[in-house]
């Protein structure tokens, strides 16, 4: 009887230990799904994971998922395509993004929500993301008004890092402002691939089409205003309209 009881107890301990082990493993893993879209063109908010303690131990995509899931408010993560090989250790937790771009326009995006990951380019971002983007733009309206007033008929020149320019440019357009050209007439630039389909940094998209331009914005004269931001937002809207149709 005692022997039977001992076998029963031992079996119960093994089952319990296995269950606890599986539970602990599940807690250490984060479910993630590769998105059918990217996060380019619109606004976004990210956290540089390399600035968080423990990042040096992150090696795989699964490691990134676990690490990024601990960032408050994170909905997913992204990393340089060569991250797992160790060549480029760039990765970020994604808090929100306002535009769903084609997946080849950004680094791969991984989300913790499977439903969101299945969305296609041009579909609507979450309400929270759209509200966050609008709040950032609203916060820059005063700055945009000062830039417009100070530029006179010449048009605004944007300053700051790329994120700052992205936000302020939208605020300027919301106030019907214009922009000065900041590039050289006929030059190649990376911006063309954002506003002209088929464009690449090595060869300008407008150049491929045989069109003269200023800084890849579509303007054909040095005296005209830069249309880069106008065309960028027009492409966002065109993608959304295509999806709705």
BADOGU-250157 format. One record per residue: residue number from 1; x, y, z of N, C-alpha, C in turn. Coordinates in steps of 0.05 Angstrom, whole numbers, plus 5000, padded with zeros to 4 digits. Last residue first. Layout:
BEGIN
  num   n.X   n.Y   n.Z  ca.X  ca.Y  ca.Z   c.X   c.Y   c.Z
  NUM     X     Y     Z     X     Y     Z     X     Y     Z
...
This chain:
BEGIN
  num   n.X   n.Y   n.Z  ca.X  ca.Y  ca.Z   c.X   c.Y   c.Z
  245  4768  6008  3958  4754  6000  3933  4755  5970  3929
  244  4801  6011  4002  4771  6013  4006  4756  6004  3981
  243  4851  6009  3977  4842  5987  3995  4812  5987  3998
  242  4852  6058  3950  4854  6033  3935  4844  6010  3952
  241  4852  6094  3994  4829  6093  3975  4829  6067  3959
  240  4902  6084  4015  4878  6079  4031  4853  6077  4014
  239  4935  6099  3974  4936  6072  3983  4911  6065  3999
  238  4923  6154  3972  4918  6137  3949  4917  6108  3956
  237  4943  6173  4021  4914  6173  4016  4907  6155  3993
  236  4999  6166  4012  4985  6153  4034  4955  6151  4029
  235  5006  6200  3968  5009  6171  3964  4996  6156  3987
  234  4997  6249  3992  4978  6241  3971  4981  6210  3966
  233  5041  6253  4024  5015  6249  4037  4994  6240  4017
  232  5080  6259  3983  5082  6237  4003  5055  6232  4016
  231  5064  6306  3957  5062  6280  3943  5064  6256  3962
  230  5075  6342  3999  5049  6341  3987  5045  6314  3973
  229  5129  6336  4006  5111  6328  4027  5083  6325  4018
  228  5149  6355  3954  5155  6328  3965  5135  6319  3985
  227  5146  6401  3926  5121  6387  3930  5125  6359  3943
  226  5172  6466  3932  5177  6437  3935  5151  6423  3941
  225  5152  6516  3885  5154  6506  3912  5159  6476  3911
  224  5194  6541  3831  5170  6531  3842  5174  6521  3870
  223  5244  6555  3811  5229  6576  3825  5203  6566  3838
  222  5263  6513  3783  5277  6520  3808  5261  6540  3824
  221  5213  6468  3758  5228  6493  3757  5241  6498  3784
  220  5183  6423  3765  5201  6423  3742  5216  6450  3739
  219  5169  6381  3821  5169  6408  3809  5189  6408  3787
  218  5177  6330  3841  5158  6333  3820  5157  6361  3807
  217  5216  6321  3878  5189  6328  3888  5169  6331  3866
  216  5271  6311  3873  5252  6289  3871  5224  6296  3881
  215  5297  6361  3871  5298  6344  3895  5277  6323  3896
  214  5261  6379  3818  5277  6391  3839  5275  6373  3864
  213  5263  6354  3750  5251  6357  3777  5270  6371  3795
  212  5244  6326  3687  5260  6344  3703  5247  6348  3730
  211  5231  6259  3671  5220  6284  3679  5241  6301  3694
  210  5239  6206  3657  5247  6227  3639  5237  6254  3645
  209  5230  6166  3693  5207  6174  3676  5214  6196  3656
  208  5279  6166  3718  5272  6143  3702  5248  6149  3683
  207  5273  6214  3745  5293  6213  3724  5287  6189  3706
  206  5237  6200  3783  5228  6219  3763  5248  6220  3740
  205  5270  6164  3813  5245  6155  3800  5236  6174  3778
  204  5341  6164  3807  5316  6177  3815  5292  6168  3799
  203  5382  6114  3829  5372  6127  3805  5344  6138  3811
  202  5396  6100  3881  5416  6101  3860  5407  6115  3835
  201  5348  6100  3911  5369  6120  3917  5390  6122  3895
  200  5293  6094  3864  5312  6082  3882  5333  6104  3889
  199  5225  6089  3840  5249  6104  3847  5267  6090  3866
  198  5179  6062  3834  5201  6054  3817  5227  6069  3823
  197  5137  6117  3848  5139  6088  3846  5162  6080  3826
  196  5154  6171  3885  5152  6162  3857  5157  6132  3856
  195  5159  6179  3939  5138  6193  3925  5134  6185  3896
  194  5200  6147  3957  5177  6150  3974  5154  6162  3959
  193  5241  6151  3922  5228  6125  3923  5203  6126  3941
  192  5261  6202  3929  5244  6197  3906  5229  6170  3909
  191  5296  6206  3973  5267  6213  3976  5250  6205  3953
  190  5348  6199  3958  5333  6176  3969  5303  6181  3970
  189  5366  6230  3895  5362  6230  3924  5345  6206  3933
  188  5402  6265  3845  5390  6240  3855  5386  6242  3885
  187  5384  6330  3816  5401  6312  3832  5386  6286  3839
  186  5356  6370  3790  5364  6347  3775  5381  6326  3790
  185  5378  6421  3832  5361  6414  3809  5373  6390  3794
  184  5389  6401  3900  5399  6412  3875  5382  6403  3852
  183  5344  6416  3956  5363  6400  3941  5372  6414  3916
  182  5304  6445  3978  5329  6443  3994  5350  6426  3980
  181  5253  6491  3963  5270  6469  3954  5295  6469  3971
  180  5204  6508  4013  5226  6515  3995  5240  6489  3986
  179  5134  6498  4018  5161  6491  4025  5181  6500  4004
  178  5074  6527  4048  5089  6516  4025  5118  6512  4035
  177  5011  6516  4085  5037  6528  4080  5051  6515  4056
  176  4962  6501  4105  4964  6509  4077  4990  6524  4071
  175  4962  6477  4154  4958  6506  4153  4961  6518  4126
  174  4976  6427  4140  4949  6431  4152  4942  6460  4152
  173  5028  6435  4124  5008  6429  4104  4980  6433  4114
  172  5051  6441  4176  5052  6463  4156  5031  6459  4134
  171  5042  6391  4197  5029  6414  4210  5029  6438  4190
  170  5074  6360  4165  5045  6356  4165  5030  6379  4177
  169  5124  6381  4180  5115  6383  4152  5084  6380  4150
  168  5128  6366  4233  5125  6394  4227  5114  6398  4198
  167  5136  6310  4227  5113  6321  4242  5107  6350  4234
  166  5182  6305  4196  5157  6290  4189  5133  6303  4202
  165  5219  6334  4226  5211  6344  4199  5184  6331  4191
  164  5226  6300  4270  5215  6327  4274  5205  6338  4247
  163  5248  6256  4244  5223  6253  4258  5210  6280  4262
  162  5297  6276  4225  5276  6268  4206  5249  6265  4219
  161  5315  6335  4265  5319  6308  4254  5295  6300  4237
  160  5317  6405  4241  5315  6383  4261  5319  6356  4248
  159  5275  6442  4194  5300  6437  4209  5295  6414  4229
  158  5250  6463  4130  5248  6447  4155  5275  6442  4168
  157  5231  6523  4104  5253  6503  4104  5251  6489  4131
  156  5173  6548  4070  5186  6538  4095  5209  6520  4089
  155  5171  6603  4024  5165  6576  4032  5182  6567  4055
  154  5174  6655  4005  5195  6636  3996  5186  6607  4002
  153  5141  6693  4024  5133  6680  3999  5152  6658  3990
  152  5154  6680  4093  5143  6697  4072  5134  6682  4048
  151  5176  6654  4136  5187  6648  4109  5176  6666  4087
  150  5149  6668  4182  5177  6677  4179  5188  6673  4151
  149  5100  6644  4176  5101  6673  4178  5129  6683  4172
  148  5117  6590  4176  5103  6601  4153  5105  6631  4153
  147  5139  6586  4228  5156  6581  4204  5143  6593  4179
  146  5094  6596  4259  5117  6614  4261  5135  6611  4237
  145  5062  6552  4245  5053  6579  4239  5076  6599  4240
  144  5094  6510  4265  5089  6512  4237  5080  6540  4229
  143  5090  6520  4320  5116  6521  4307  5113  6525  4277
  142  5035  6511  4326  5046  6537  4332  5073  6541  4319
  141  5031  6456  4312  5017  6477  4296  5028  6505  4301
  140  5051  6415  4341  5070  6430  4325  5057  6452  4308
  139  5009  6390  4365  5029  6401  4383  5049  6419  4367
  138  4983  6368  4322  4971  6390  4335  4991  6405  4353
  137  5018  6324  4313  5015  6346  4293  5004  6371  4305
  136  5010  6294  4359  5037  6304  4352  5036  6327  4332
  135  4956  6282  4353  4965  6298  4377  4993  6309  4371
  134  4956  6250  4308  4942  6276  4307  4951  6294  4330
  133  4982  6206  4329  4994  6221  4307  4982  6248  4306
  132  4946  6188  4368  4972  6196  4376  4986  6213  4355
  131  4902  6175  4335  4899  6197  4355  4926  6207  4364
  130  4924  6133  4307  4915  6157  4292  4912  6181  4311
  129  4932  6096  4349  4955  6106  4333  4948  6132  4318
  128  4880  6087  4366  4900  6097  4385  4924  6110  4370
  127  4857  6063  4322  4847  6089  4331  4867  6103  4350
  126  4906  6033  4279  4888  6032  4302  4880  6060  4309
  125  4902  6046  4207  4917  6041  4232  4897  6040  4255
  124  4868  6017  4152  4869  6037  4173  4886  6028  4197
  123  4905  5995  4095  4884  5992  4114  4888  6012  4137
  122  4953  6001  4068  4931  6019  4061  4907  6017  4080
  121  4971  5932  4068  4979  5960  4064  4955  5977  4056
  120  4928  5892  4112  4942  5896  4087  4950  5926  4085
  119  4930  5855  4174  4921  5878  4158  4939  5882  4134
  118  4952  5817  4206  4940  5808  4181  4930  5831  4163
  117  4967  5843  4252  4988  5834  4234  4977  5826  4207
  116  4919  5849  4278  4932  5873  4267  4953  5865  4246
  115  4910  5796  4293  4890  5810  4276  4903  5834  4263
  114  4953  5785  4328  4951  5771  4302  4932  5785  4283
  113  4994  5826  4363  4965  5822  4357  4963  5810  4329
  112  5046  5836  4364  5037  5817  4384  5008  5810  4379
  111  5084  5840  4302  5064  5850  4321  5055  5828  4340
  110  5139  5861  4265  5127  5839  4280  5108  5850  4301
  109  5163  5881  4203  5148  5889  4227  5135  5865  4239
  108  5224  5892  4170  5202  5874  4177  5189  5882  4203
  107  5234  5960  4148  5243  5935  4160  5219  5918  4167
  106  5196  5982  4091  5207  5986  4117  5220  5959  4126
  105  5174  5970  4043  5182  5998  4047  5194  6003  4074
  104  5153  5921  4037  5180  5925  4027  5190  5953  4031
  103  5100  5925  4054  5120  5913  4072  5149  5917  4063
  102  5068  5987  4044  5076  5961  4033  5099  5951  4050
  101  5042  6015  4107  5055  6017  4081  5060  5989  4070
  100  4998  6042  4146  5005  6015  4138  5016  6015  4110
   99  5009  6095  4192  5004  6087  4164  5014  6059  4159
   98  5022  6105  4245  4996  6116  4234  4990  6107  4206
   97  5041  6065  4300  5048  6076  4274  5022  6083  4260
   96  5069  6053  4366  5046  6057  4348  5057  6067  4321
   95  5113  6027  4389  5090  6034  4406  5065  6039  4389
   94  5159  5977  4378  5140  5995  4364  5117  6001  4383
   93  5227  5973  4395  5200  5966  4403  5181  5986  4390
   92  5281  5961  4349  5263  5979  4364  5237  5966  4372
   91  5349  5951  4332  5322  5940  4337  5307  5960  4354
   90  5411  5935  4306  5391  5956  4308  5363  5944  4311
   89  5464  5911  4295  5448  5907  4320  5429  5931  4324
   88  5486  5879  4243  5474  5905  4249  5455  5903  4272
   87  5510  5828  4248  5523  5849  4233  5513  5877  4240
   86  5484  5785  4270  5501  5801  4288  5515  5824  4274
   85  5445  5758  4246  5473  5750  4239  5493  5765  4256
   84  5400  5783  4264  5406  5756  4275  5434  5747  4268
   83  5401  5831  4233  5403  5831  4262  5412  5804  4273
   82  5394  5845  4181  5418  5829  4188  5422  5826  4218
   81  5348  5878  4179  5348  5851  4167  5371  5833  4174
   80  5336  5909  4242  5351  5909  4217  5351  5881  4205
   79  5269  5904  4268  5298  5902  4270  5311  5902  4243
   78  5212  5916  4310  5225  5914  4284  5255  5914  4288
   77  5151  5899  4346  5180  5907  4345  5189  5904  4316
   76  5092  5916  4384  5108  5898  4367  5137  5908  4367
   75  5069  5949  4418  5050  5932  4403  5065  5913  4385
   74  5085  5973  4483  5094  5962  4457  5073  5945  4444
   73  5071  5992  4533  5057  6003  4510  5065  5991  4483
   72  5134  5981  4562  5106  5990  4566  5094  6002  4540
   71  5170  5925  4542  5169  5954  4540  5140  5964  4543
   70  5166  5871  4539  5168  5883  4566  5168  5913  4566
   69  5168  5858  4487  5142  5855  4500  5142  5867  4528
   68  5222  5861  4473  5204  5883  4466  5178  5882  4481
   67  5239  5810  4493  5251  5835  4503  5232  5859  4498
   66  5209  5773  4464  5208  5773  4493  5217  5800  4504
   65  5226  5788  4412  5197  5788  4419  5194  5790  4449
   64  5281  5779  4413  5271  5806  4410  5242  5809  4419
   63  5281  5724  4416  5292  5739  4438  5281  5768  4437
   62  5260  5713  4366  5244  5705  4390  5254  5720  4415
   61  5302  5730  4335  5276  5744  4333  5259  5738  4357
   60  5363  5728  4376  5344  5719  4356  5319  5736  4355
   59  5392  5757  4417  5405  5746  4393  5385  5740  4370
   58  5406  5793  4473  5386  5788  4453  5399  5780  4427
   57  5444  5811  4507  5439  5782  4507  5418  5774  4487
   56  5445  5865  4503  5468  5851  4492  5464  5821  4492
   55  5401  5883  4531  5399  5881  4502  5422  5864  4490
   54  5406  5894  4584  5402  5867  4577  5400  5862  4547
   53  5377  5958  4587  5395  5939  4599  5387  5910  4591
   52  5365  5995  4528  5354  5981  4551  5373  5959  4561
   51  5383  6014  4481  5387  6031  4504  5376  6019  4529
   50  5367  5980  4442  5395  5979  4449  5401  5996  4474
   49  5315  5993  4429  5319  5971  4448  5348  5970  4457
   48  5284  6053  4424  5309  6040  4416  5316  6018  4437
   47  5217  6055  4411  5236  6056  4432  5261  6040  4423
   46  5173  6097  4370  5188  6073  4376  5208  6077  4399
   45  5119  6119  4334  5134  6122  4359  5147  6096  4366
   44  5104  6152  4271  5106  6129  4289  5121  6136  4314
   43  5070  6173  4211  5085  6178  4236  5086  6153  4253
   42  5079  6144  4144  5065  6159  4165  5083  6166  4189
   41  5122  6119  4114  5106  6141  4104  5093  6157  4126
   40  5122  6051  4143  5134  6075  4131  5113  6095  4123
   39  5112  6001  4163  5104  6024  4179  5115  6050  4168
   38  5082  5945  4126  5104  5959  4140  5094  5983  4155
   37  5045  5883  4127  5049  5910  4119  5074  5921  4134
   36  5035  5835  4150  5032  5836  4121  5038  5864  4110
   35  5079  5819  4205  5058  5835  4193  5058  5833  4162
   34  5090  5761  4241  5101  5779  4220  5078  5793  4206
   33  5074  5758  4309  5066  5751  4282  5078  5771  4262
   32  5085  5727  4373  5088  5749  4354  5082  5739  4326
   31  5083  5713  4442  5072  5707  4415  5076  5732  4397
   30  5139  5704  4481  5119  5723  4473  5109  5715  4445
   29  5160  5666  4538  5157  5669  4510  5135  5689  4503
   28  5157  5661  4592  5182  5672  4581  5180  5676  4551
   27  5109  5636  4600  5112  5663  4610  5136  5676  4598
   26  5121  5585  4580  5101  5602  4566  5104  5631  4574
   25  5157  5567  4619  5166  5571  4591  5147  5589  4576
   24  5122  5564  4662  5145  5583  4663  5155  5589  4636
   23  5089  5523  4643  5078  5550  4649  5100  5571  4650
   22  5124  5481  4639  5111  5491  4615  5100  5519  4619
   21  5136  5475  4694  5157  5481  4675  5146  5493  4649
   20  5087  5462  4715  5100  5487  4724  5122  5495  4704
   19  5080  5413  4689  5061  5434  4685  5073  5461  4692
   18  5124  5384  4710  5121  5389  4681  5103  5412  4675
   17  5110  5383  4764  5135  5396  4756  5134  5403  4726
   16  5062  5354  4762  5062  5381  4772  5087  5396  4762
   15  5081  5304  4744  5061  5319  4729  5061  5348  4736
   14  5117  5292  4786  5127  5294  4759  5108  5311  4742
   13  5081  5289  4829  5103  5308  4830  5114  5313  4802
   12  5050  5246  4814  5037  5272  4817  5058  5294  4817
   11  5088  5205  4816  5075  5212  4791  5063  5240  4792
   10  5098  5204  4871  5120  5210  4852  5108  5219  4825
    9  5048  5188  4890  5059  5214  4898  5081  5223  4878
    8  5044  5137  4868  5024  5158  4862  5035  5186  4867
    7  5087  5111  4891  5086  5114  4862  5067  5136  4854
    6  5070  5114  4945  5095  5128  4937  5096  5132  4907
    5  5025  5082  4944  5022  5111  4951  5046  5127  4942
    4  5049  5034  4933  5030  5045  4913  5027  5075  4918
    3  5078  5027  4980  5092  5029  4955  5074  5042  4933
    2  5038  5024  5018  5056  5047  5019  5071  5051  4993
    1  5017  4976  5000  5000  5000  5000  5017  5025  5000
